[in-house]
Amino acid sequence: MKWGIFIYLCNRFLLNKVRMRFLGNIEAKTDAKGRAFLPAVFRKVLQASGEENLVLRKDVFQKCLVLYPESVWNERLDMLKAQLRPWKPAHQQMFRQFVSEAEVVTLDGNGRFLISKRLQKVAEIDQDIQFIGMDDTVEIWSPKNLTQTLKTEEEFGIEFENIMNAGDAL
């Protein structure tokens, strides 16, 4: 009987787990101390999934910041570690640099979090910012850098079509 209850509770937990999906492009501002309000729509996603802890890091490829819910951060860290060999100096350095550039952030009672001066500088963030929902993470951009990164509508359409039709060649 005890096993039946255990299996029931495990299945109930797994079925009730909400997958995080952050969507949208939201303009915001930081205050003089570098604090920003996490948009309410994103806070609701975090609350629905039971996430409380967040990790903030510069994106590996772009001049923006990435806000990871803790569970997503842990999954990504595990993926990275699976690709690296701990006894290879270059791999150890890669891991060190990846984790040392991350910061744990918490939301205060008003839904604000602090973007450190260091991260503001590397992402070229002044006061205006844009939050971009990226499925299970949230990117934080300076509007200038985001504009420079986005494709025109025509370029986007062509590239989207090429990617979506790539499987047709098989």
Secondary structure as UniProt FT lines:
FT   HELIX           2..16
FT   STRAND          22..30
FT   TURN            32..33
FT   STRAND          35..37
FT   HELIX           40..49
FT   STRAND          54..58
FT   STRAND          65..69
FT   HELIX           70..83
FT   TURN            86..87
FT   HELIX           89..100
FT   STRAND          103..105
FT   TURN            109..110
FT   STRAND          112..114
FT   HELIX           117..122
FT   TURN            123..124
FT   STRAND          128..135
FT   STRAND          138..141
FT   HELIX           143..149
FT   HELIX           153..165
FT   HELIX           166..169
//
